[in-house]
């Protein structure tokens, strides 16, 4: 089981947002995320999963989304300023990765949480 990192973030209204993470092997080598899928979701609260406030996925399109790879940082989430004007204000985020289909049967195509935390939203 992979334990997600708990990492607080700050979003500034009408300003670009970047979250760059490095997932490494136990030996310290950068984990190759080519072939994986990712989603970064902003939620109203930590427990409310009825409707998300905003979500980006990979690949990055028009400057918004997530880029995955095999070099540092191997997880890069970016949201351009024109999209950061949220109502309701998000208070929690979750970053998830999905393993490529065709990997070992117990994890093939499975979504797992890689990071989550409190969102401070500054207007």
KELUMLUM-149999 format. One record per residue (C-alpha): residue in three letters; x, y, z. Coordinates in nm, 4 decimals, padded with zeros to 6 digits. Last residue first. Layout:
pt rest ALA xx X yy Y zz Z $
...
// end
This chain:
pt rest UNK xx -00.9061 yy 03.6246 zz -00.2479 $
pt rest UNK xx -00.6922 yy 03.3658 zz -00.0722 $
pt rest UNK xx -00.7907 yy 02.9990 zz -00.0765 $
pt rest UNK xx -00.6071 yy 02.7809 zz 00.1762 $
pt rest UNK xx -00.6504 yy 02.4219 zz 00.0674 $
pt rest UNK xx -00.5983 yy 02.1406 zz 00.3185 $
pt rest UNK xx -00.4416 yy 01.8170 zz 00.2056 $
pt rest UNK xx -00.4033 yy 01.5274 zz -00.0314 $
pt rest UNK xx -00.1295 yy 01.3381 zz -00.2104 $
pt rest UNK xx -00.0810 yy 01.0082 zz -00.3975 $
pt rest UNK xx -00.4309 yy 00.8619 zz -00.3749 $
pt rest UNK xx -00.4749 yy 00.5469 zz -00.5784 $
pt rest UNK xx -00.6700 yy 00.4732 zz -00.8941 $
pt rest UNK xx -00.6430 yy 00.1131 zz -01.0198 $
pt rest UNK xx -00.5954 yy 00.0362 zz -01.3917 $
pt rest UNK xx -00.3855 yy -00.2757 zz -01.3258 $
pt rest UNK xx -00.3052 yy -00.2971 zz -00.9529 $
pt rest UNK xx -00.3704 yy -00.6612 zz -00.8578 $
pt rest UNK xx -00.3183 yy -00.7860 zz -01.2132 $
pt rest UNK xx 00.0419 yy -00.6569 zz -01.2481 $
pt rest UNK xx 00.0551 yy -00.3937 zz -01.5210 $
pt rest UNK xx -00.1670 yy -00.4310 zz -01.8263 $
pt rest UNK xx -00.3701 yy -00.1170 zz -01.7733 $
pt rest UNK xx -00.1410 yy 00.1623 zz -01.6580 $
pt rest UNK xx -00.1676 yy 00.2581 zz -01.2913 $
pt rest UNK xx -00.4012 yy 00.5408 zz -01.2046 $
pt rest UNK xx -00.2725 yy 00.8391 zz -01.0070 $
pt rest UNK xx -00.4638 yy 01.0564 zz -00.7617 $
pt rest UNK xx -00.4145 yy 01.4080 zz -00.6266 $
pt rest UNK xx -00.6796 yy 01.5084 zz -00.3709 $
pt rest UNK xx -00.7645 yy 01.8619 zz -00.2578 $
pt rest UNK xx -00.9504 yy 02.0110 zz 00.0373 $
pt rest UNK xx -01.1057 yy 02.3473 zz 00.1333 $
pt rest UNK xx -01.2330 yy 02.4687 zz -00.2035 $
pt rest UNK xx -01.4148 yy 02.8009 zz -00.2118 $
pt rest UNK xx -01.7671 yy 02.7635 zz -00.3407 $
pt rest UNK xx -01.7278 yy 02.9471 zz -00.5692 $
pt rest UNK xx -01.3880 yy 02.9370 zz -00.7337 $
pt rest UNK xx -01.1992 yy 03.1987 zz -00.9328 $
pt rest UNK xx -00.8808 yy 03.0212 zz -01.0338 $
pt rest UNK xx -00.9517 yy 02.9354 zz -01.3994 $
pt rest UNK xx -00.8111 yy 03.2561 zz -01.5523 $
pt rest UNK xx -00.4961 yy 03.2165 zz -01.3427 $
pt rest UNK xx -00.3753 yy 02.9033 zz -01.5163 $
pt rest UNK xx -00.3847 yy 02.5673 zz -01.3379 $
pt rest UNK xx -00.0708 yy 02.3518 zz -01.3345 $
pt rest UNK xx 00.0019 yy 02.0085 zz -01.1851 $
pt rest UNK xx 00.3464 yy 01.8599 zz -01.2408 $
pt rest UNK xx 00.4207 yy 01.5015 zz -01.1361 $
pt rest UNK xx 00.7600 yy 01.3620 zz -01.2470 $
pt rest UNK xx 00.9477 yy 01.6667 zz -01.1240 $
pt rest UNK xx 01.2122 yy 01.5440 zz -01.1945 $
pt rest UNK xx 01.2315 yy 01.3123 zz -01.4947 $
pt rest UNK xx 01.0251 yy 01.0025 zz -01.5786 $
pt rest UNK xx 00.6999 yy 01.1597 zz -01.6841 $
pt rest UNK xx 00.3626 yy 01.3004 zz -01.5869 $
pt rest UNK xx 00.2137 yy 01.6369 zz -01.6825 $
pt rest UNK xx -00.1084 yy 01.7427 zz -01.5172 $
pt rest UNK xx -00.3687 yy 01.9879 zz -01.6342 $
pt rest UNK xx -00.4143 yy 02.3422 zz -01.7522 $
pt rest UNK xx -00.1751 yy 02.5197 zz -01.9873 $
pt rest UNK xx -00.3983 yy 02.4789 zz -02.2915 $
pt rest UNK xx -00.4239 yy 02.1052 zz -02.2373 $
pt rest UNK xx -00.1980 yy 01.9166 zz -01.9948 $
pt rest UNK xx -00.2446 yy 01.5426 zz -02.0372 $
pt rest UNK xx -00.3472 yy 01.4626 zz -01.7745 $
pt rest UNK xx -00.6318 yy 01.5622 zz -01.5489 $
pt rest UNK xx -00.7742 yy 01.8784 zz -01.3958 $
pt rest UNK xx -01.0694 yy 01.9088 zz -01.1582 $
pt rest UNK xx -01.2662 yy 02.1928 zz -01.0019 $
pt rest UNK xx -01.5251 yy 02.2407 zz -00.7253 $
pt rest UNK xx -01.6103 yy 01.8714 zz -00.6926 $
pt rest UNK xx -01.9643 yy 01.7492 zz -00.6397 $
pt rest UNK xx -02.0979 yy 01.4971 zz -00.3878 $
pt rest UNK xx -01.7583 yy 01.4114 zz -00.2356 $
pt rest UNK xx -01.7919 yy 01.6155 zz 00.0854 $
pt rest UNK xx -01.5508 yy 01.4746 zz 00.3490 $
pt rest UNK xx -01.2475 yy 01.7046 zz 00.3298 $
pt rest UNK xx -01.4584 yy 02.0013 zz 00.2257 $
pt rest UNK xx -01.5661 yy 02.1834 zz -00.0947 $
pt rest UNK xx -01.3379 yy 01.9576 zz -00.3052 $
pt rest UNK xx -01.0550 yy 02.0404 zz -00.5474 $
pt rest UNK xx -00.9512 yy 01.7464 zz -00.7656 $
pt rest UNK xx -00.6169 yy 01.6674 zz -00.9269 $
pt rest UNK xx -00.6354 yy 01.3729 zz -01.1654 $
pt rest UNK xx -00.3630 yy 01.1505 zz -01.3037 $
pt rest UNK xx -00.3160 yy 00.8774 zz -01.5632 $
pt rest UNK xx -00.0089 yy 00.6539 zz -01.5906 $
pt rest UNK xx 00.1588 yy 00.5504 zz -01.9175 $
pt rest UNK xx 00.4810 yy 00.7380 zz -01.8400 $
pt rest UNK xx 00.5082 yy 00.7648 zz -01.4614 $
pt rest UNK xx 00.8690 yy 00.6436 zz -01.4358 $
pt rest UNK xx 00.9726 yy 00.6695 zz -01.0686 $
pt rest UNK xx 01.2754 yy 00.8945 zz -01.0148 $
pt rest UNK xx 01.5612 yy 00.6935 zz -00.8621 $
pt rest UNK xx 01.6105 yy 00.7177 zz -00.4854 $
pt rest UNK xx 01.6628 yy 00.3444 zz -00.4160 $
pt rest UNK xx 01.3147 yy 00.3254 zz -00.2609 $
pt rest UNK xx 01.1745 yy 00.4518 zz -00.5924 $
pt rest UNK xx 01.0876 yy 00.8181 zz -00.6185 $
pt rest UNK xx 00.7763 yy 01.0248 zz -00.6716 $
pt rest UNK xx 00.8676 yy 01.3874 zz -00.7208 $
pt rest UNK xx 00.6049 yy 01.6561 zz -00.6841 $
pt rest UNK xx 00.5408 yy 01.9896 zz -00.8514 $
pt rest UNK xx 00.2258 yy 02.1826 zz -00.7684 $
pt rest UNK xx 00.1759 yy 02.5011 zz -00.9684 $
pt rest UNK xx -00.1046 yy 02.7585 zz -00.9472 $
pt rest UNK xx -00.1384 yy 03.0712 zz -01.1619 $
pt rest UNK xx -00.3112 yy 03.3717 zz -01.0026 $
pt rest UNK xx -00.6754 yy 03.4858 zz -01.0319 $
pt rest UNK xx -00.7609 yy 03.3926 zz -00.6717 $
pt rest UNK xx -00.4546 yy 03.2711 zz -00.4847 $
pt rest UNK xx -00.4454 yy 02.9005 zz -00.4062 $
pt rest UNK xx -00.2421 yy 02.7748 zz -00.1100 $
pt rest UNK xx -00.1507 yy 02.4105 zz -00.0563 $
pt rest UNK xx -00.1216 yy 02.1777 zz 00.2435 $
pt rest UNK xx 00.0658 yy 01.8480 zz 00.1957 $
pt rest UNK xx -00.0318 yy 01.5105 zz 00.3360 $
pt rest UNK xx 00.1615 yy 01.2484 zz 00.1387 $
pt rest UNK xx -00.0393 yy 00.9459 zz 00.0388 $
pt rest UNK xx 00.0507 yy 00.6078 zz 00.1853 $
pt rest UNK xx 00.1199 yy 00.3489 zz -00.0825 $
pt rest UNK xx 00.0000 yy 00.0000 zz 00.0000 $
// end
